[in-house]
Amino acid sequence: MLYDHPEEDGWSPSNLWPRDQSWVSCTDYDLWATKVAGPTALIEALLDDGDLEAVRLPWAT
């Protein structure tokens, strides 16, 4: 389980990454977006997914 705080209804973890730390996602509760950093293949898959609204940040080239 990622978290177990029933009193925090409607909240979710703000930073997630796998054990191997190959990628990370960062979200703040009041931001309109989530930032993801990781391998090129992951980022390209997110950008190419038609069900997601994803953009490459200009400083991430």
PDB file of N, CA, C and O in Angstrom:
ATOM      1  N   MET A   1       0.849  -1.176   0.000  1.00  0.00           N
ATOM      2  CA  MET A   1       0.000   0.000   0.000  1.00  0.00           C
ATOM      3  C   MET A   1       0.895   1.240   0.000  1.00  0.00           C
ATOM      4  O   MET A   1       1.872   1.301   0.747  1.00  0.00           O
ATOM      5  N   LEU A   2       0.572   2.202  -0.816  1.00  0.00           N
ATOM      6  CA  LEU A   2       1.376   3.412  -0.907  1.00  0.00           C
ATOM      7  C   LEU A   2       1.261   4.276   0.336  1.00  0.00           C
ATOM      8  O   LEU A   2       2.238   4.881   0.777  1.00  0.00           O
ATOM      9  N   TYR A   3       0.083   4.327   0.887  1.00  0.00           N
ATOM     10  CA  TYR A   3      -0.135   5.133   2.076  1.00  0.00           C
ATOM     11  C   TYR A   3      -1.377   4.626   2.780  1.00  0.00           C
ATOM     12  O   TYR A   3      -2.237   4.003   2.157  1.00  0.00           O
ATOM     13  N   ASP A   4      -1.473   4.885   4.055  1.00  0.00           N
ATOM     14  CA  ASP A   4      -2.607   4.412   4.835  1.00  0.00           C
ATOM     15  C   ASP A   4      -2.982   5.467   5.858  1.00  0.00           C
ATOM     16  O   ASP A   4      -2.686   5.335   7.046  1.00  0.00           O
ATOM     17  N   HIS A   5      -3.641   6.519   5.379  1.00  0.00           N
ATOM     18  CA  HIS A   5      -4.075   7.596   6.252  1.00  0.00           C
ATOM     19  C   HIS A   5      -5.533   7.932   5.925  1.00  0.00           C
ATOM     20  O   HIS A   5      -5.797   8.890   5.199  1.00  0.00           O
ATOM     21  N   PRO A   6      -6.484   7.145   6.457  1.00  0.00           N
ATOM     22  CA  PRO A   6      -7.898   7.363   6.107  1.00  0.00           C
ATOM     23  C   PRO A   6      -8.407   8.765   6.434  1.00  0.00           C
ATOM     24  O   PRO A   6      -9.351   9.239   5.803  1.00  0.00           O
ATOM     25  N   GLU A   7      -7.799   9.427   7.402  1.00  0.00           N
ATOM     26  CA  GLU A   7      -8.229  10.784   7.744  1.00  0.00           C
ATOM     27  C   GLU A   7      -7.844  11.792   6.668  1.00  0.00           C
ATOM     28  O   GLU A   7      -8.338  12.920   6.678  1.00  0.00           O
ATOM     29  N   GLU A   8      -6.987  11.413   5.755  1.00  0.00           N
ATOM     30  CA  GLU A   8      -6.530  12.288   4.668  1.00  0.00           C
ATOM     31  C   GLU A   8      -7.319  12.014   3.392  1.00  0.00           C
ATOM     32  O   GLU A   8      -6.729  11.902   2.317  1.00  0.00           O
ATOM     33  N   ASP A   9      -8.601  11.907   3.490  1.00  0.00           N
ATOM     34  CA  ASP A   9      -9.454  11.604   2.341  1.00  0.00           C
ATOM     35  C   ASP A   9      -9.249  12.621   1.220  1.00  0.00           C
ATOM     36  O   ASP A   9      -9.262  13.829   1.456  1.00  0.00           O
ATOM     37  N   GLY A  10      -9.060  12.124   0.011  1.00  0.00           N
ATOM     38  CA  GLY A  10      -8.901  13.009  -1.139  1.00  0.00           C
ATOM     39  C   GLY A  10      -7.458  13.382  -1.432  1.00  0.00           C
ATOM     40  O   GLY A  10      -7.197  14.068  -2.420  1.00  0.00           O
ATOM     41  N   TRP A  11      -6.533  12.964  -0.622  1.00  0.00           N
ATOM     42  CA  TRP A  11      -5.114  13.267  -0.835  1.00  0.00           C
ATOM     43  C   TRP A  11      -4.426  12.044  -1.389  1.00  0.00           C
ATOM     44  O   TRP A  11      -4.916  10.925  -1.237  1.00  0.00           O
ATOM     45  N   SER A  12      -3.323  12.245  -2.015  1.00  0.00           N
ATOM     46  CA  SER A  12      -2.539  11.141  -2.547  1.00  0.00           C
ATOM     47  C   SER A  12      -1.060  11.452  -2.344  1.00  0.00           C
ATOM     48  O   SER A  12      -0.710  12.588  -2.021  1.00  0.00           O
ATOM     49  N   PRO A  13      -0.197  10.476  -2.527  1.00  0.00           N
ATOM     50  CA  PRO A  13       1.238  10.756  -2.398  1.00  0.00           C
ATOM     51  C   PRO A  13       1.673  11.834  -3.378  1.00  0.00           C
ATOM     52  O   PRO A  13       1.139  11.922  -4.484  1.00  0.00           O
ATOM     53  N   SER A  14       2.625  12.644  -2.985  1.00  0.00           N
ATOM     54  CA  SER A  14       3.064  13.722  -3.869  1.00  0.00           C
ATOM     55  C   SER A  14       4.299  13.346  -4.687  1.00  0.00           C
ATOM     56  O   SER A  14       4.545  13.938  -5.738  1.00  0.00           O
ATOM     57  N   ASN A  15       5.063  12.386  -4.226  1.00  0.00           N
ATOM     58  CA  ASN A  15       6.253  11.947  -4.954  1.00  0.00           C
ATOM     59  C   ASN A  15       6.277  10.426  -4.979  1.00  0.00           C
ATOM     60  O   ASN A  15       6.204   9.776  -3.936  1.00  0.00           O
ATOM     61  N   LEU A  16       6.380   9.868  -6.173  1.00  0.00           N
ATOM     62  CA  LEU A  16       6.421   8.414  -6.322  1.00  0.00           C
ATOM     63  C   LEU A  16       7.589   8.019  -7.199  1.00  0.00           C
ATOM     64  O   LEU A  16       7.897   8.702  -8.176  1.00  0.00           O
ATOM     65  N   TRP A  17       8.249   6.905  -6.852  1.00  0.00           N
ATOM     66  CA  TRP A  17       9.323   6.359  -7.676  1.00  0.00           C
ATOM     67  C   TRP A  17       9.458   4.879  -7.349  1.00  0.00           C
ATOM     68  O   TRP A  17       9.100   4.445  -6.253  1.00  0.00           O
ATOM     69  N   PRO A  18       9.975   4.102  -8.302  1.00  0.00           N
ATOM     70  CA  PRO A  18      10.170   2.673  -8.051  1.00  0.00           C
ATOM     71  C   PRO A  18      11.434   2.444  -7.204  1.00  0.00           C
ATOM     72  O   PRO A  18      12.246   3.350  -7.010  1.00  0.00           O
ATOM     73  N   ARG A  19      11.569   1.240  -6.722  1.00  0.00           N
ATOM     74  CA  ARG A  19      12.746   0.903  -5.889  1.00  0.00           C
ATOM     75  C   ARG A  19      14.067   1.184  -6.605  1.00  0.00           C
ATOM     76  O   ARG A  19      15.044   1.596  -5.978  1.00  0.00           O
ATOM     77  N   ASP A  20      14.092   0.959  -7.924  1.00  0.00           N
ATOM     78  CA  ASP A  20      15.347   1.188  -8.652  1.00  0.00           C
ATOM     79  C   ASP A  20      15.598   2.664  -8.976  1.00  0.00           C
ATOM     80  O   ASP A  20      16.630   3.004  -9.555  1.00  0.00           O
ATOM     81  N   GLN A  21      14.668   3.533  -8.610  1.00  0.00           N
ATOM     82  CA  GLN A  21      14.772   4.980  -8.791  1.00  0.00           C
ATOM     83  C   GLN A  21      15.036   5.378 -10.244  1.00  0.00           C
ATOM     84  O   GLN A  21      15.743   6.349 -10.513  1.00  0.00           O
ATOM     85  N   SER A  22      14.459   4.617 -11.175  1.00  0.00           N
ATOM     86  CA  SER A  22      14.677   4.899 -12.595  1.00  0.00           C
ATOM     87  C   SER A  22      13.785   6.017 -13.122  1.00  0.00           C
ATOM     88  O   SER A  22      14.028   6.532 -14.214  1.00  0.00           O
ATOM     89  N   TRP A  23      12.767   6.399 -12.374  1.00  0.00           N
ATOM     90  CA  TRP A  23      11.906   7.513 -12.752  1.00  0.00           C
ATOM     91  C   TRP A  23      11.320   8.106 -11.481  1.00  0.00           C
ATOM     92  O   TRP A  23      11.432   7.516 -10.407  1.00  0.00           O
ATOM     93  N   VAL A  24      10.699   9.265 -11.600  1.00  0.00           N
ATOM     94  CA  VAL A  24      10.042   9.908 -10.467  1.00  0.00           C
ATOM     95  C   VAL A  24       8.877  10.736 -10.983  1.00  0.00           C
ATOM     96  O   VAL A  24       8.952  11.331 -12.058  1.00  0.00           O
ATOM     97  N   SER A  25       7.799  10.767 -10.208  1.00  0.00           N
ATOM     98  CA  SER A  25       6.688  11.679 -10.509  1.00  0.00           C
ATOM     99  C   SER A  25       6.484  12.556  -9.281  1.00  0.00           C
ATOM    100  O   SER A  25       6.531  12.076  -8.148  1.00  0.00           O
ATOM    101  N   CYS A  26       6.257  13.841  -9.514  1.00  0.00           N
ATOM    102  CA  CYS A  26       6.110  14.819  -8.436  1.00  0.00           C
ATOM    103  C   CYS A  26       4.840  15.626  -8.655  1.00  0.00           C
ATOM    104  O   CYS A  26       4.649  16.235  -9.707  1.00  0.00           O
ATOM    105  N   THR A  27       3.983  15.621  -7.655  1.00  0.00           N
ATOM    106  CA  THR A  27       2.732  16.371  -7.722  1.00  0.00           C
ATOM    107  C   THR A  27       2.532  17.096  -6.402  1.00  0.00           C
ATOM    108  O   THR A  27       2.791  16.534  -5.338  1.00  0.00           O
ATOM    109  N   ASP A  28       2.079  18.322  -6.462  1.00  0.00           N
ATOM    110  CA  ASP A  28       1.692  19.046  -5.261  1.00  0.00           C
ATOM    111  C   ASP A  28       0.168  19.088  -5.247  1.00  0.00           C
ATOM    112  O   ASP A  28      -0.457  19.095  -6.307  1.00  0.00           O
ATOM    113  N   TYR A  29      -0.428  19.115  -4.082  1.00  0.00           N
ATOM    114  CA  TYR A  29      -1.883  19.027  -3.986  1.00  0.00           C
ATOM    115  C   TYR A  29      -2.603  20.191  -4.654  1.00  0.00           C
ATOM    116  O   TYR A  29      -3.771  20.054  -5.017  1.00  0.00           O
ATOM    117  N   ASP A  30      -1.952  21.314  -4.825  1.00  0.00           N
ATOM    118  CA  ASP A  30      -2.635  22.459  -5.430  1.00  0.00           C
ATOM    119  C   ASP A  30      -2.090  22.845  -6.801  1.00  0.00           C
ATOM    120  O   ASP A  30      -2.387  23.929  -7.302  1.00  0.00           O
ATOM    121  N   LEU A  31      -1.295  21.969  -7.409  1.00  0.00           N
ATOM    122  CA  LEU A  31      -0.801  22.253  -8.756  1.00  0.00           C
ATOM    123  C   LEU A  31      -1.716  21.648  -9.804  1.00  0.00           C
ATOM    124  O   LEU A  31      -2.483  20.733  -9.503  1.00  0.00           O
ATOM    125  N   TRP A  32      -1.649  22.134 -11.003  1.00  0.00           N
ATOM    126  CA  TRP A  32      -2.497  21.651 -12.097  1.00  0.00           C
ATOM    127  C   TRP A  32      -1.814  20.569 -12.906  1.00  0.00           C
ATOM    128  O   TRP A  32      -2.376  20.097 -13.894  1.00  0.00           O
ATOM    129  N   ALA A  33      -0.618  20.165 -12.515  1.00  0.00           N
ATOM    130  CA  ALA A  33       0.116  19.191 -13.313  1.00  0.00           C
ATOM    131  C   ALA A  33       1.005  18.320 -12.435  1.00  0.00           C
ATOM    132  O   ALA A  33       1.269  18.627 -11.272  1.00  0.00           O
ATOM    133  N   THR A  34       1.447  17.242 -13.025  1.00  0.00           N
ATOM    134  CA  THR A  34       2.420  16.348 -12.407  1.00  0.00           C
ATOM    135  C   THR A  34       3.660  16.340 -13.279  1.00  0.00           C
ATOM    136  O   THR A  34       3.556  16.232 -14.501  1.00  0.00           O
ATOM    137  N   LYS A  35       4.815  16.452 -12.681  1.00  0.00           N
ATOM    138  CA  LYS A  35       6.072  16.380 -13.425  1.00  0.00           C
ATOM    139  C   LYS A  35       6.594  14.958 -13.334  1.00  0.00           C
ATOM    140  O   LYS A  35       6.548  14.331 -12.275  1.00  0.00           O
ATOM    141  N   VAL A  36       7.089  14.457 -14.455  1.00  0.00           N
ATOM    142  CA  VAL A  36       7.663  13.119 -14.516  1.00  0.00           C
ATOM    143  C   VAL A  36       9.047  13.235 -15.128  1.00  0.00           C
ATOM    144  O   VAL A  36       9.235  13.902 -16.146  1.00  0.00           O
ATOM    145  N   ALA A  37      10.005  12.587 -14.507  1.00  0.00           N
ATOM    146  CA  ALA A  37      11.363  12.505 -15.054  1.00  0.00           C
ATOM    147  C   ALA A  37      11.745  11.038 -15.113  1.00  0.00           C
ATOM    148  O   ALA A  37      11.480  10.279 -14.180  1.00  0.00           O
ATOM    149  N   GLY A  38      12.368  10.644 -16.211  1.00  0.00           N
ATOM    150  CA  GLY A  38      12.752   9.249 -16.339  1.00  0.00           C
ATOM    151  C   GLY A  38      13.395   8.974 -17.673  1.00  0.00           C
ATOM    152  O   GLY A  38      13.781   9.897 -18.391  1.00  0.00           O
ATOM    153  N   PRO A  39      13.511   7.699 -18.007  1.00  0.00           N
ATOM    154  CA  PRO A  39      14.135   7.305 -19.268  1.00  0.00           C
ATOM    155  C   PRO A  39      13.361   7.856 -20.473  1.00  0.00           C
ATOM    156  O   PRO A  39      12.153   8.082 -20.404  1.00  0.00           O
ATOM    157  N   THR A  40      14.078   8.063 -21.557  1.00  0.00           N
ATOM    158  CA  THR A  40      13.472   8.594 -22.779  1.00  0.00           C
ATOM    159  C   THR A  40      12.261   7.783 -23.217  1.00  0.00           C
ATOM    160  O   THR A  40      11.253   8.359 -23.626  1.00  0.00           O
ATOM    161  N   ALA A  41      12.339   6.463 -23.140  1.00  0.00           N
ATOM    162  CA  ALA A  41      11.221   5.612 -23.573  1.00  0.00           C
ATOM    163  C   ALA A  41       9.963   5.889 -22.755  1.00  0.00           C
ATOM    164  O   ALA A  41       8.863   5.906 -23.308  1.00  0.00           O
ATOM    165  N   LEU A  42      10.105   6.104 -21.462  1.00  0.00           N
ATOM    166  CA  LEU A  42       8.948   6.419 -20.608  1.00  0.00           C
ATOM    167  C   LEU A  42       8.345   7.752 -20.996  1.00  0.00           C
ATOM    168  O   LEU A  42       7.129   7.868 -21.152  1.00  0.00           O
ATOM    169  N   ILE A  43       9.185   8.755 -21.152  1.00  0.00           N
ATOM    170  CA  ILE A  43       8.694  10.093 -21.493  1.00  0.00           C
ATOM    171  C   ILE A  43       8.012  10.082 -22.855  1.00  0.00           C
ATOM    172  O   ILE A  43       6.946  10.677 -23.013  1.00  0.00           O
ATOM    173  N   GLU A  44       8.603   9.421 -23.833  1.00  0.00           N
ATOM    174  CA  GLU A  44       7.987   9.335 -25.160  1.00  0.00           C
ATOM    175  C   GLU A  44       6.646   8.612 -25.098  1.00  0.00           C
ATOM    176  O   GLU A  44       5.706   9.004 -25.789  1.00  0.00           O
ATOM    177  N   ALA A  45       6.541   7.566 -24.284  1.00  0.00           N
ATOM    178  CA  ALA A  45       5.270   6.846 -24.140  1.00  0.00           C
ATOM    179  C   ALA A  45       4.205   7.757 -23.544  1.00  0.00           C
ATOM    180  O   ALA A  45       3.054   7.719 -23.978  1.00  0.00           O
ATOM    181  N   LEU A  46       4.564   8.565 -22.571  1.00  0.00           N
ATOM    182  CA  LEU A  46       3.603   9.505 -21.981  1.00  0.00           C
ATOM    183  C   LEU A  46       3.177  10.563 -23.000  1.00  0.00           C
ATOM    184  O   LEU A  46       1.995  10.891 -23.106  1.00  0.00           O
ATOM    185  N   LEU A  47       4.140  11.091 -23.741  1.00  0.00           N
ATOM    186  CA  LEU A  47       3.827  12.119 -24.743  1.00  0.00           C
ATOM    187  C   LEU A  47       2.968  11.564 -25.873  1.00  0.00           C
ATOM    188  O   LEU A  47       2.150  12.291 -26.437  1.00  0.00           O
ATOM    189  N   ASP A  48       3.141  10.290 -26.211  1.00  0.00           N
ATOM    190  CA  ASP A  48       2.418   9.673 -27.324  1.00  0.00           C
ATOM    191  C   ASP A  48       1.062   9.099 -26.930  1.00  0.00           C
ATOM    192  O   ASP A  48       0.288   8.707 -27.804  1.00  0.00           O
ATOM    193  N   ASP A  49       0.757   9.040 -25.637  1.00  0.00           N
ATOM    194  CA  ASP A  49      -0.513   8.468 -25.169  1.00  0.00           C
ATOM    195  C   ASP A  49      -1.650   9.445 -25.446  1.00  0.00           C
ATOM    196  O   ASP A  49      -1.654  10.560 -24.923  1.00  0.00           O
ATOM    197  N   GLY A  50      -2.606   9.035 -26.260  1.00  0.00           N
ATOM    198  CA  GLY A  50      -3.718   9.895 -26.636  1.00  0.00           C
ATOM    199  C   GLY A  50      -4.690  10.200 -25.506  1.00  0.00           C
ATOM    200  O   GLY A  50      -5.484  11.134 -25.616  1.00  0.00           O
ATOM    201  N   ASP A  51      -4.644   9.435 -24.428  1.00  0.00           N
ATOM    202  CA  ASP A  51      -5.550   9.665 -23.300  1.00  0.00           C
ATOM    203  C   ASP A  51      -4.962  10.611 -22.253  1.00  0.00           C
ATOM    204  O   ASP A  51      -5.653  11.013 -21.317  1.00  0.00           O
ATOM    205  N   LEU A  52      -3.699  10.962 -22.412  1.00  0.00           N
ATOM    206  CA  LEU A  52      -3.046  11.875 -21.477  1.00  0.00           C
ATOM    207  C   LEU A  52      -2.785  13.205 -22.142  1.00  0.00           C
ATOM    208  O   LEU A  52      -2.525  13.271 -23.344  1.00  0.00           O
ATOM    209  N   GLU A  53      -2.854  14.256 -21.363  1.00  0.00           N
ATOM    210  CA  GLU A  53      -2.418  15.567 -21.843  1.00  0.00           C
ATOM    211  C   GLU A  53      -1.004  15.756 -21.296  1.00  0.00           C
ATOM    212  O   GLU A  53      -0.824  15.994 -20.102  1.00  0.00           O
ATOM    213  N   ALA A  54      -0.023  15.651 -22.154  1.00  0.00           N
ATOM    214  CA  ALA A  54       1.374  15.735 -21.717  1.00  0.00           C
ATOM    215  C   ALA A  54       2.140  16.678 -22.632  1.00  0.00           C
ATOM    216  O   ALA A  54       1.923  16.709 -23.843  1.00  0.00           O
ATOM    217  N   VAL A  55       3.027  17.435 -22.038  1.00  0.00           N
ATOM    218  CA  VAL A  55       3.898  18.334 -22.789  1.00  0.00           C
ATOM    219  C   VAL A  55       5.304  18.182 -22.255  1.00  0.00           C
ATOM    220  O   VAL A  55       5.509  17.863 -21.084  1.00  0.00           O
ATOM    221  N   ARG A  56       6.255  18.411 -23.114  1.00  0.00           N
ATOM    222  CA  ARG A  56       7.662  18.409 -22.694  1.00  0.00           C
ATOM    223  C   ARG A  56       7.984  19.829 -22.230  1.00  0.00           C
ATOM    224  O   ARG A  56       7.723  20.800 -22.939  1.00  0.00           O
ATOM    225  N   LEU A  57       8.545  19.932 -21.051  1.00  0.00           N
ATOM    226  CA  LEU A  57       8.921  21.244 -20.550  1.00  0.00           C
ATOM    227  C   LEU A  57      10.086  21.786 -21.376  1.00  0.00           C
ATOM    228  O   LEU A  57      10.975  21.025 -21.758  1.00  0.00           O
ATOM    229  N   PRO A  58      10.094  23.082 -21.655  1.00  0.00           N
ATOM    230  CA  PRO A  58      11.117  23.633 -22.542  1.00  0.00           C
ATOM    231  C   PRO A  58      12.528  23.445 -22.025  1.00  0.00           C
ATOM    232  O   PRO A  58      13.449  23.357 -22.836  1.00  0.00           O
ATOM    233  N   TRP A  59      12.747  23.380 -20.748  1.00  0.00           N
ATOM    234  CA  TRP A  59      14.085  23.210 -20.204  1.00  0.00           C
ATOM    235  C   TRP A  59      14.498  21.748 -20.095  1.00  0.00           C
ATOM    236  O   TRP A  59      15.577  21.449 -19.581  1.00  0.00           O
ATOM    237  N   ALA A  60      13.651  20.828 -20.573  1.00  0.00           N
ATOM    238  CA  ALA A  60      13.924  19.394 -20.432  1.00  0.00           C
ATOM    239  C   ALA A  60      14.432  18.786 -21.731  1.00  0.00           C
ATOM    240  O   ALA A  60      14.092  17.643 -22.038  1.00  0.00           O
ATOM    241  N   THR A  61      15.221  19.500 -22.490  1.00  0.00           N
ATOM    242  CA  THR A  61      15.726  18.951 -23.744  1.00  0.00           C
ATOM    243  C   THR A  61      17.114  18.393 -23.583  1.00  0.00           C
ATOM    244  O   THR A  61      17.693  17.890 -24.546  1.00  0.00           O
TER     245      THR A  61
END
